[in-house]
Amino acid sequence: MTSTLFDYNGEISWCPGCGDFKILEALKLALTELELKPAEGVVVSGIGQAAKMPHYLKSHFFNGLHGRALPAATGIKASNPALTVLAVGGDGDMYG
């Protein structure tokens, strides 16, 4: 994979073969293609394995309660419309 502005060099705790690795890779590439700087965005998540995604990006992030990523992301965007705000999570987190 090509290095991006959003690369995080810490240890990732997902299990080998987890689909979240490919989602993380695609997210980093998309953010880089958009020429977004890490300080220009916020990644919001709840809890759980998929919701650890913001921890593995070099960017601002917010971890909220399980199933509450979308309300938090909405509040962040409302308070600073200039930010690019992304909400991420697994099926349990977003479905909740």
Phi and psi in radians as a Rosetta constraint file:
Dihedral C 1 N 2 CA 2 C 2 CIRCULARHARMONIC -1.294 0.35
Dihedral N 2 CA 2 C 2 N 3 CIRCULARHARMONIC 2.493 0.35
Dihedral C 2 N 3 CA 3 C 3 CIRCULARHARMONIC -1.196 0.35
Dihedral N 3 CA 3 C 3 N 4 CIRCULARHARMONIC 2.488 0.35
Dihedral C 3 N 4 CA 4 C 4 CIRCULARHARMONIC -2.234 0.35
Dihedral N 4 CA 4 C 4 N 5 CIRCULARHARMONIC 2.925 0.35
Dihedral C 4 N 5 CA 5 C 5 CIRCULARHARMONIC -1.067 0.35
Dihedral N 5 CA 5 C 5 N 6 CIRCULARHARMONIC -0.384 0.35
Dihedral C 5 N 6 CA 6 C 6 CIRCULARHARMONIC -1.679 0.35
Dihedral N 6 CA 6 C 6 N 7 CIRCULARHARMONIC 0.096 0.35
Dihedral C 6 N 7 CA 7 C 7 CIRCULARHARMONIC -1.087 0.35
Dihedral N 7 CA 7 C 7 N 8 CIRCULARHARMONIC 2.391 0.35
Dihedral C 7 N 8 CA 8 C 8 CIRCULARHARMONIC -2.031 0.35
Dihedral N 8 CA 8 C 8 N 9 CIRCULARHARMONIC 2.292 0.35
Dihedral C 8 N 9 CA 9 C 9 CIRCULARHARMONIC -1.762 0.35
Dihedral N 9 CA 9 C 9 N 10 CIRCULARHARMONIC 0.232 0.35
Dihedral C 9 N 10 CA 10 C 10 CIRCULARHARMONIC -1.505 0.35
Dihedral N 10 CA 10 C 10 N 11 CIRCULARHARMONIC -3.138 0.35
Dihedral C 10 N 11 CA 11 C 11 CIRCULARHARMONIC -1.390 0.35
Dihedral N 11 CA 11 C 11 N 12 CIRCULARHARMONIC 2.356 0.35
Dihedral C 11 N 12 CA 12 C 12 CIRCULARHARMONIC -1.768 0.35
Dihedral N 12 CA 12 C 12 N 13 CIRCULARHARMONIC 2.289 0.35
Dihedral C 12 N 13 CA 13 C 13 CIRCULARHARMONIC -1.682 0.35
Dihedral N 13 CA 13 C 13 N 14 CIRCULARHARMONIC 0.154 0.35
Dihedral C 13 N 14 CA 14 C 14 CIRCULARHARMONIC -1.222 0.35
Dihedral N 14 CA 14 C 14 N 15 CIRCULARHARMONIC 2.704 0.35
Dihedral C 14 N 15 CA 15 C 15 CIRCULARHARMONIC -1.222 0.35
Dihedral N 15 CA 15 C 15 N 16 CIRCULARHARMONIC 2.554 0.35
Dihedral C 15 N 16 CA 16 C 16 CIRCULARHARMONIC -0.972 0.35
Dihedral N 16 CA 16 C 16 N 17 CIRCULARHARMONIC 2.396 0.35
Dihedral C 16 N 17 CA 17 C 17 CIRCULARHARMONIC 1.511 0.35
Dihedral N 17 CA 17 C 17 N 18 CIRCULARHARMONIC -0.029 0.35
Dihedral C 17 N 18 CA 18 C 18 CIRCULARHARMONIC -1.108 0.35
Dihedral N 18 CA 18 C 18 N 19 CIRCULARHARMONIC 2.394 0.35
Dihedral C 18 N 19 CA 19 C 19 CIRCULARHARMONIC -1.130 0.35
Dihedral N 19 CA 19 C 19 N 20 CIRCULARHARMONIC -0.320 0.35
Dihedral C 19 N 20 CA 20 C 20 CIRCULARHARMONIC -1.133 0.35
Dihedral N 20 CA 20 C 20 N 21 CIRCULARHARMONIC -0.442 0.35
Dihedral C 20 N 21 CA 21 C 21 CIRCULARHARMONIC -1.052 0.35
Dihedral N 21 CA 21 C 21 N 22 CIRCULARHARMONIC -0.771 0.35
Dihedral C 21 N 22 CA 22 C 22 CIRCULARHARMONIC -1.205 0.35
Dihedral N 22 CA 22 C 22 N 23 CIRCULARHARMONIC -0.634 0.35
Dihedral C 22 N 23 CA 23 C 23 CIRCULARHARMONIC -1.131 0.35
Dihedral N 23 CA 23 C 23 N 24 CIRCULARHARMONIC -0.760 0.35
Dihedral C 23 N 24 CA 24 C 24 CIRCULARHARMONIC -1.068 0.35
Dihedral N 24 CA 24 C 24 N 25 CIRCULARHARMONIC -0.779 0.35
Dihedral C 24 N 25 CA 25 C 25 CIRCULARHARMONIC -1.053 0.35
Dihedral N 25 CA 25 C 25 N 26 CIRCULARHARMONIC -0.804 0.35
Dihedral C 25 N 26 CA 26 C 26 CIRCULARHARMONIC -1.127 0.35
Dihedral N 26 CA 26 C 26 N 27 CIRCULARHARMONIC -0.699 0.35
Dihedral C 26 N 27 CA 27 C 27 CIRCULARHARMONIC -1.106 0.35
Dihedral N 27 CA 27 C 27 N 28 CIRCULARHARMONIC -0.789 0.35
Dihedral C 27 N 28 CA 28 C 28 CIRCULARHARMONIC -1.091 0.35
Dihedral N 28 CA 28 C 28 N 29 CIRCULARHARMONIC -0.724 0.35
Dihedral C 28 N 29 CA 29 C 29 CIRCULARHARMONIC -1.155 0.35
Dihedral N 29 CA 29 C 29 N 30 CIRCULARHARMONIC -0.718 0.35
Dihedral C 29 N 30 CA 30 C 30 CIRCULARHARMONIC -1.115 0.35
Dihedral N 30 CA 30 C 30 N 31 CIRCULARHARMONIC -0.773 0.35
Dihedral C 30 N 31 CA 31 C 31 CIRCULARHARMONIC -1.108 0.35
Dihedral N 31 CA 31 C 31 N 32 CIRCULARHARMONIC -0.645 0.35
Dihedral C 31 N 32 CA 32 C 32 CIRCULARHARMONIC -1.212 0.35
Dihedral N 32 CA 32 C 32 N 33 CIRCULARHARMONIC -0.743 0.35
Dihedral C 32 N 33 CA 33 C 33 CIRCULARHARMONIC -1.061 0.35
Dihedral N 33 CA 33 C 33 N 34 CIRCULARHARMONIC -0.605 0.35
Dihedral C 33 N 34 CA 34 C 34 CIRCULARHARMONIC -1.302 0.35
Dihedral N 34 CA 34 C 34 N 35 CIRCULARHARMONIC -0.080 0.35
Dihedral C 34 N 35 CA 35 C 35 CIRCULARHARMONIC 1.029 0.35
Dihedral N 35 CA 35 C 35 N 36 CIRCULARHARMONIC 0.584 0.35
Dihedral C 35 N 36 CA 36 C 36 CIRCULARHARMONIC -1.444 0.35
Dihedral N 36 CA 36 C 36 N 37 CIRCULARHARMONIC 2.327 0.35
Dihedral C 36 N 37 CA 37 C 37 CIRCULARHARMONIC -1.495 0.35
Dihedral N 37 CA 37 C 37 N 38 CIRCULARHARMONIC 2.593 0.35
Dihedral C 37 N 38 CA 38 C 38 CIRCULARHARMONIC -0.924 0.35
Dihedral N 38 CA 38 C 38 N 39 CIRCULARHARMONIC -0.598 0.35
Dihedral C 38 N 39 CA 39 C 39 CIRCULARHARMONIC -1.326 0.35
Dihedral N 39 CA 39 C 39 N 40 CIRCULARHARMONIC -0.158 0.35
Dihedral C 39 N 40 CA 40 C 40 CIRCULARHARMONIC -1.622 0.35
Dihedral N 40 CA 40 C 40 N 41 CIRCULARHARMONIC 0.081 0.35
Dihedral C 40 N 41 CA 41 C 41 CIRCULARHARMONIC -2.492 0.35
Dihedral N 41 CA 41 C 41 N 42 CIRCULARHARMONIC 2.924 0.35
Dihedral C 41 N 42 CA 42 C 42 CIRCULARHARMONIC -2.404 0.35
Dihedral N 42 CA 42 C 42 N 43 CIRCULARHARMONIC 2.325 0.35
Dihedral C 42 N 43 CA 43 C 43 CIRCULARHARMONIC -1.870 0.35
Dihedral N 43 CA 43 C 43 N 44 CIRCULARHARMONIC 2.196 0.35
Dihedral C 43 N 44 CA 44 C 44 CIRCULARHARMONIC -1.990 0.35
Dihedral N 44 CA 44 C 44 N 45 CIRCULARHARMONIC 2.413 0.35
Dihedral C 44 N 45 CA 45 C 45 CIRCULARHARMONIC -2.569 0.35
Dihedral N 45 CA 45 C 45 N 46 CIRCULARHARMONIC 2.965 0.35
Dihedral C 45 N 46 CA 46 C 46 CIRCULARHARMONIC -1.662 0.35
Dihedral N 46 CA 46 C 46 N 47 CIRCULARHARMONIC -2.125 0.35
Dihedral C 46 N 47 CA 47 C 47 CIRCULARHARMONIC -2.267 0.35
Dihedral N 47 CA 47 C 47 N 48 CIRCULARHARMONIC 2.912 0.35
Dihedral C 47 N 48 CA 48 C 48 CIRCULARHARMONIC 1.969 0.35
Dihedral N 48 CA 48 C 48 N 49 CIRCULARHARMONIC 3.114 0.35
Dihedral C 48 N 49 CA 49 C 49 CIRCULARHARMONIC -1.127 0.35
Dihedral N 49 CA 49 C 49 N 50 CIRCULARHARMONIC -0.861 0.35
Dihedral C 49 N 50 CA 50 C 50 CIRCULARHARMONIC -1.131 0.35
Dihedral N 50 CA 50 C 50 N 51 CIRCULARHARMONIC -0.557 0.35
Dihedral C 50 N 51 CA 51 C 51 CIRCULARHARMONIC -1.314 0.35
Dihedral N 51 CA 51 C 51 N 52 CIRCULARHARMONIC -0.050 0.35
Dihedral C 51 N 52 CA 52 C 52 CIRCULARHARMONIC -1.368 0.35
Dihedral N 52 CA 52 C 52 N 53 CIRCULARHARMONIC -0.115 0.35
Dihedral C 52 N 53 CA 53 C 53 CIRCULARHARMONIC -0.836 0.35
Dihedral N 53 CA 53 C 53 N 54 CIRCULARHARMONIC -0.807 0.35
Dihedral C 53 N 54 CA 54 C 54 CIRCULARHARMONIC -1.051 0.35
Dihedral N 54 CA 54 C 54 N 55 CIRCULARHARMONIC -0.479 0.35
Dihedral C 54 N 55 CA 55 C 55 CIRCULARHARMONIC -1.175 0.35
Dihedral N 55 CA 55 C 55 N 56 CIRCULARHARMONIC -0.380 0.35
Dihedral C 55 N 56 CA 56 C 56 CIRCULARHARMONIC -1.804 0.35
Dihedral N 56 CA 56 C 56 N 57 CIRCULARHARMONIC 0.277 0.35
Dihedral C 56 N 57 CA 57 C 57 CIRCULARHARMONIC -2.101 0.35
Dihedral N 57 CA 57 C 57 N 58 CIRCULARHARMONIC 2.503 0.35
Dihedral C 57 N 58 CA 58 C 58 CIRCULARHARMONIC -1.510 0.35
Dihedral N 58 CA 58 C 58 N 59 CIRCULARHARMONIC 1.519 0.35
Dihedral C 58 N 59 CA 59 C 59 CIRCULARHARMONIC -2.846 0.35
Dihedral N 59 CA 59 C 59 N 60 CIRCULARHARMONIC 3.048 0.35
Dihedral C 59 N 60 CA 60 C 60 CIRCULARHARMONIC -1.252 0.35
Dihedral N 60 CA 60 C 60 N 61 CIRCULARHARMONIC 2.569 0.35
Dihedral C 60 N 61 CA 61 C 61 CIRCULARHARMONIC -2.642 0.35
Dihedral N 61 CA 61 C 61 N 62 CIRCULARHARMONIC 2.855 0.35
Dihedral C 61 N 62 CA 62 C 62 CIRCULARHARMONIC -2.429 0.35
Dihedral N 62 CA 62 C 62 N 63 CIRCULARHARMONIC 2.212 0.35
Dihedral C 62 N 63 CA 63 C 63 CIRCULARHARMONIC -1.854 0.35
Dihedral N 63 CA 63 C 63 N 64 CIRCULARHARMONIC 2.151 0.35
Dihedral C 63 N 64 CA 64 C 64 CIRCULARHARMONIC -1.922 0.35
Dihedral N 64 CA 64 C 64 N 65 CIRCULARHARMONIC -2.719 0.35
Dihedral C 64 N 65 CA 65 C 65 CIRCULARHARMONIC -1.417 0.35
Dihedral N 65 CA 65 C 65 N 66 CIRCULARHARMONIC 2.802 0.35
Dihedral C 65 N 66 CA 66 C 66 CIRCULARHARMONIC -1.029 0.35
Dihedral N 66 CA 66 C 66 N 67 CIRCULARHARMONIC 2.226 0.35
Dihedral C 66 N 67 CA 67 C 67 CIRCULARHARMONIC 1.377 0.35
Dihedral N 67 CA 67 C 67 N 68 CIRCULARHARMONIC 0.177 0.35
Dihedral C 67 N 68 CA 68 C 68 CIRCULARHARMONIC -2.120 0.35
Dihedral N 68 CA 68 C 68 N 69 CIRCULARHARMONIC 0.372 0.35
Dihedral C 68 N 69 CA 69 C 69 CIRCULARHARMONIC -1.150 0.35
Dihedral N 69 CA 69 C 69 N 70 CIRCULARHARMONIC -0.709 0.35
Dihedral C 69 N 70 CA 70 C 70 CIRCULARHARMONIC -1.157 0.35
Dihedral N 70 CA 70 C 70 N 71 CIRCULARHARMONIC -0.767 0.35
Dihedral C 70 N 71 CA 71 C 71 CIRCULARHARMONIC -1.093 0.35
Dihedral N 71 CA 71 C 71 N 72 CIRCULARHARMONIC -0.684 0.35
Dihedral C 71 N 72 CA 72 C 72 CIRCULARHARMONIC -1.142 0.35
Dihedral N 72 CA 72 C 72 N 73 CIRCULARHARMONIC -0.758 0.35
Dihedral C 72 N 73 CA 73 C 73 CIRCULARHARMONIC -1.077 0.35
Dihedral N 73 CA 73 C 73 N 74 CIRCULARHARMONIC -0.700 0.35
Dihedral C 73 N 74 CA 74 C 74 CIRCULARHARMONIC -1.093 0.35
Dihedral N 74 CA 74 C 74 N 75 CIRCULARHARMONIC -0.751 0.35
Dihedral C 74 N 75 CA 75 C 75 CIRCULARHARMONIC -1.134 0.35
Dihedral N 75 CA 75 C 75 N 76 CIRCULARHARMONIC -0.706 0.35
Dihedral C 75 N 76 CA 76 C 76 CIRCULARHARMONIC -1.109 0.35
Dihedral N 76 CA 76 C 76 N 77 CIRCULARHARMONIC -0.797 0.35
Dihedral C 76 N 77 CA 77 C 77 CIRCULARHARMONIC -1.126 0.35
Dihedral N 77 CA 77 C 77 N 78 CIRCULARHARMONIC -0.686 0.35
Dihedral C 77 N 78 CA 78 C 78 CIRCULARHARMONIC -1.144 0.35
Dihedral N 78 CA 78 C 78 N 79 CIRCULARHARMONIC -0.620 0.35
Dihedral C 78 N 79 CA 79 C 79 CIRCULARHARMONIC -1.402 0.35
Dihedral N 79 CA 79 C 79 N 80 CIRCULARHARMONIC -0.400 0.35
Dihedral C 79 N 80 CA 80 C 80 CIRCULARHARMONIC -2.556 0.35
Dihedral N 80 CA 80 C 80 N 81 CIRCULARHARMONIC 1.456 0.35
Dihedral C 80 N 81 CA 81 C 81 CIRCULARHARMONIC -1.049 0.35
Dihedral N 81 CA 81 C 81 N 82 CIRCULARHARMONIC -0.320 0.35
Dihedral C 81 N 82 CA 82 C 82 CIRCULARHARMONIC -1.273 0.35
Dihedral N 82 CA 82 C 82 N 83 CIRCULARHARMONIC -0.349 0.35
Dihedral C 82 N 83 CA 83 C 83 CIRCULARHARMONIC -1.326 0.35
Dihedral N 83 CA 83 C 83 N 84 CIRCULARHARMONIC 2.562 0.35
Dihedral C 83 N 84 CA 84 C 84 CIRCULARHARMONIC -1.564 0.35
Dihedral N 84 CA 84 C 84 N 85 CIRCULARHARMONIC 2.130 0.35
Dihedral C 84 N 85 CA 85 C 85 CIRCULARHARMONIC -2.038 0.35
Dihedral N 85 CA 85 C 85 N 86 CIRCULARHARMONIC 2.199 0.35
Dihedral C 85 N 86 CA 86 C 86 CIRCULARHARMONIC -2.080 0.35
Dihedral N 86 CA 86 C 86 N 87 CIRCULARHARMONIC 2.353 0.35
Dihedral C 86 N 87 CA 87 C 87 CIRCULARHARMONIC -1.891 0.35
Dihedral N 87 CA 87 C 87 N 88 CIRCULARHARMONIC 2.246 0.35
Dihedral C 87 N 88 CA 88 C 88 CIRCULARHARMONIC -2.210 0.35
Dihedral N 88 CA 88 C 88 N 89 CIRCULARHARMONIC 2.694 0.35
Dihedral C 88 N 89 CA 89 C 89 CIRCULARHARMONIC 3.026 0.35
Dihedral N 89 CA 89 C 89 N 90 CIRCULARHARMONIC 2.993 0.35
Dihedral C 89 N 90 CA 90 C 90 CIRCULARHARMONIC -1.546 0.35
Dihedral N 90 CA 90 C 90 N 91 CIRCULARHARMONIC -3.110 0.35
Dihedral C 90 N 91 CA 91 C 91 CIRCULARHARMONIC -1.087 0.35
Dihedral N 91 CA 91 C 91 N 92 CIRCULARHARMONIC -0.681 0.35
Dihedral C 91 N 92 CA 92 C 92 CIRCULARHARMONIC -1.170 0.35
Dihedral N 92 CA 92 C 92 N 93 CIRCULARHARMONIC -0.655 0.35
Dihedral C 92 N 93 CA 93 C 93 CIRCULARHARMONIC -1.257 0.35
Dihedral N 93 CA 93 C 93 N 94 CIRCULARHARMONIC -0.851 0.35
Dihedral C 93 N 94 CA 94 C 94 CIRCULARHARMONIC -1.340 0.35
Dihedral N 94 CA 94 C 94 N 95 CIRCULARHARMONIC -0.586 0.35
Dihedral C 94 N 95 CA 95 C 95 CIRCULARHARMONIC -1.184 0.35
Dihedral N 95 CA 95 C 95 N 96 CIRCULARHARMONIC -0.593 0.35
